[in-house]
């Protein structure tokens, strides 16, 4: 009985996670930044991203 409840909860959590990942991947980013949805999160890429994360408030607050 508890196994079925746990499986249902796991499936619901997976669906919620994927919805959040897709919403995050579709959010607006500064020019030159790309977002790729993955199974367990998102990949952010772009030229000078490390420095831009410090300088650009939109990137620092990404996902909020």
FIKETI-136659 format. One record per residue: residue in three letters; x, y, z of N, C-alpha, C in turn; residue number from 0. Coordinates in Angstrom, 1 decimal, always signed. Example, Ala and Ser with C-alpha at 12.3 -4.5 7.8 and 13.67 -1.06 7.14 Angstrom:
BEGIN
rest,n.xx,n.yy,n.zz,ca.xx,ca.yy,ca.zz,c.xx,c.yy,c.zz,nr
Ala,+13.2,-5.7,+7.8,+12.3,-4.5,+7.8,+13.2,-3.3,+7.8,0
Ser,+12.8,-2.2,+7.1,+13.7,-1.1,+7.1,+12.9,+0.0,+7.9,1
***
This chain:
BEGIN
rest,n.xx,n.yy,n.zz,ca.xx,ca.yy,ca.zz,c.xx,c.yy,c.zz,nr
Unk,+0.8,-1.2,+0.0,+0.0,+0.0,+0.0,+0.9,+1.3,+0.0,0
Unk,+1.8,+1.3,+0.9,+2.7,+2.5,+1.0,+3.6,+2.6,-0.3,1
Unk,+3.9,+1.5,-0.9,+4.7,+1.6,-2.1,+4.0,+2.4,-3.2,2
Unk,+2.7,+2.1,-3.4,+1.9,+2.8,-4.4,+1.8,+4.2,-4.1,3
Unk,+1.6,+4.6,-2.8,+1.6,+6.0,-2.4,+2.9,+6.7,-2.7,4
Unk,+4.0,+6.0,-2.4,+5.3,+6.6,-2.7,+5.6,+6.7,-4.2,5
Unk,+5.2,+5.8,-5.0,+5.3,+5.9,-6.4,+4.5,+7.0,-7.0,6
Unk,+3.3,+7.2,-6.5,+2.5,+8.3,-7.0,+3.1,+9.6,-6.6,7
Unk,+3.6,+9.7,-5.4,+4.2,+11.0,-5.0,+5.5,+11.2,-5.8,8
Unk,+6.3,+10.2,-6.1,+7.5,+10.4,-6.9,+7.1,+10.9,-8.3,9
Unk,+6.1,+10.3,-8.9,+5.7,+10.7,-10.3,+5.2,+12.2,-10.2,10
Unk,+4.4,+12.5,-9.2,+4.0,+13.9,-9.1,+5.2,+14.9,-9.0,11
Unk,+6.1,+14.5,-8.1,+7.3,+15.3,-7.9,+8.1,+15.5,-9.2,12
Unk,+8.2,+14.4,-10.0,+8.9,+14.5,-11.3,+8.2,+15.4,-12.3,13
Unk,+6.9,+15.3,-12.3,+6.1,+16.2,-13.2,+6.3,+17.7,-12.8,14
Unk,+6.2,+17.9,-11.5,+6.4,+19.3,-11.0,+7.8,+19.8,-11.4,15
Unk,+8.8,+19.0,-11.2,+10.2,+19.4,-11.5,+10.4,+19.7,-13.0,16
Unk,+9.8,+18.8,-13.8,+9.9,+19.1,-15.3,+9.2,+20.4,-15.7,17
Unk,+8.1,+20.6,-15.1,+7.4,+21.9,-15.4,+8.2,+23.1,-15.0,18
Unk,+8.8,+23.0,-13.8,+9.7,+24.1,-13.4,+10.9,+24.3,-14.3,19
Unk,+11.5,+23.2,-14.7,+12.7,+23.2,-15.6,+12.3,+23.9,-16.9,20
Unk,+11.2,+23.5,-17.5,+10.7,+24.0,-18.8,+10.4,+25.5,-18.6,21
Unk,+9.8,+25.9,-17.5,+9.5,+27.3,-17.3,+10.7,+28.1,-17.2,22
Unk,+11.7,+27.6,-16.5,+13.0,+28.2,-16.3,+13.7,+28.4,-17.6,23
Unk,+13.7,+27.3,-18.5,+14.3,+27.3,-19.8,+13.7,+28.3,-20.7,24
Unk,+12.4,+28.6,-20.5,+11.8,+29.6,-21.4,+11.8,+31.0,-21.0,25
Unk,+12.4,+31.2,-19.8,+12.5,+32.6,-19.3,+13.4,+33.5,-20.1,26
Unk,+13.2,+34.7,-20.1,+14.0,+35.7,-20.9,+15.4,+35.8,-20.3,27
Unk,+16.4,+35.8,-21.2,+17.8,+36.0,-20.8,+18.4,+37.2,-21.5,28
Unk,+19.5,+37.7,-21.0,+20.2,+38.7,-21.8,+20.8,+38.2,-23.1,29
Unk,+21.1,+39.1,-24.0,+21.6,+38.7,-25.3,+22.9,+37.9,-25.1,30
Unk,+23.0,+36.8,-25.9,+24.2,+36.0,-25.9,+24.2,+34.9,-24.9,31
Unk,+23.1,+34.7,-24.1,+23.0,+33.7,-23.1,+22.0,+32.7,-23.6,32
Unk,+22.4,+31.4,-23.5,+21.5,+30.3,-23.9,+21.1,+29.4,-22.7,33
Unk,+19.9,+28.9,-22.7,+19.4,+28.0,-21.7,+19.0,+26.7,-22.3,34
Unk,+19.5,+25.6,-21.8,+19.1,+24.3,-22.3,+18.5,+23.5,-21.2,35
Unk,+17.2,+23.0,-21.4,+16.6,+22.2,-20.4,+17.3,+20.8,-20.3,36
Unk,+17.5,+20.3,-19.2,+18.0,+18.9,-19.0,+17.0,+18.2,-18.1,37
Unk,+17.3,+16.9,-17.9,+16.4,+16.1,-17.1,+16.4,+16.5,-15.6,38
Unk,+17.6,+17.0,-15.2,+17.7,+17.3,-13.8,+18.0,+18.8,-13.5,39
Unk,+17.8,+19.7,-14.5,+18.0,+21.1,-14.3,+18.1,+21.8,-15.6,40
Unk,+18.8,+22.9,-15.6,+19.1,+23.6,-16.9,+20.6,+23.9,-17.0,41
Unk,+21.0,+24.1,-18.2,+22.4,+24.4,-18.5,+22.4,+25.8,-19.1,42
Unk,+23.1,+26.7,-18.5,+23.2,+28.1,-18.9,+24.6,+28.2,-19.6,43
Unk,+24.6,+28.8,-20.8,+25.9,+28.9,-21.5,+25.9,+30.3,-22.2,44
Unk,+27.1,+30.7,-22.4,+27.3,+32.0,-23.1,+28.8,+32.5,-22.9,45
Unk,+29.2,+33.4,-23.8,+30.5,+33.9,-23.7,+30.7,+34.8,-22.5,46
Unk,+31.7,+34.6,-21.7,+32.0,+35.4,-20.5,+30.9,+35.3,-19.4,47
Unk,+30.3,+34.1,-19.4,+29.2,+33.9,-18.4,+29.7,+34.1,-17.0,48
Unk,+30.8,+33.6,-16.6,+31.3,+33.7,-15.2,+31.3,+35.2,-14.8,49
Unk,+31.9,+36.0,-15.6,+32.0,+37.4,-15.3,+30.6,+38.1,-15.3,50
Unk,+29.8,+37.7,-16.3,+28.5,+38.3,-16.5,+27.6,+37.9,-15.3,51
Unk,+27.8,+36.8,-14.7,+27.0,+36.4,-13.5,+27.2,+37.3,-12.4,52
Unk,+28.4,+37.9,-12.3,+28.7,+38.8,-11.2,+28.1,+40.2,-11.6,53
Unk,+28.3,+40.6,-12.8,+27.9,+42.0,-13.2,+26.4,+42.1,-13.5,54
Unk,+25.7,+41.1,-14.0,+24.4,+41.3,-14.5,+23.4,+40.8,-13.4,55
Unk,+22.6,+41.7,-12.9,+21.6,+41.3,-11.9,+20.5,+40.3,-12.4,56
Unk,+20.2,+40.4,-13.7,+19.2,+39.5,-14.3,+19.7,+38.1,-14.2,57
Unk,+21.0,+37.9,-14.4,+21.6,+36.5,-14.4,+21.8,+36.1,-12.9,58
Unk,+22.1,+37.0,-12.0,+22.3,+36.6,-10.6,+20.9,+36.1,-10.0,59
Unk,+19.8,+36.7,-10.5,+18.5,+36.4,-10.0,+17.8,+35.4,-10.9,60
Unk,+18.4,+34.7,-11.7,+17.8,+33.8,-12.6,+17.0,+32.8,-11.9,61
Unk,+15.8,+32.6,-12.3,+15.0,+31.6,-11.6,+14.2,+32.0,-10.4,62
Unk,+14.3,+33.3,-10.1,+13.5,+33.7,-8.9,+12.2,+34.4,-9.4,63
***
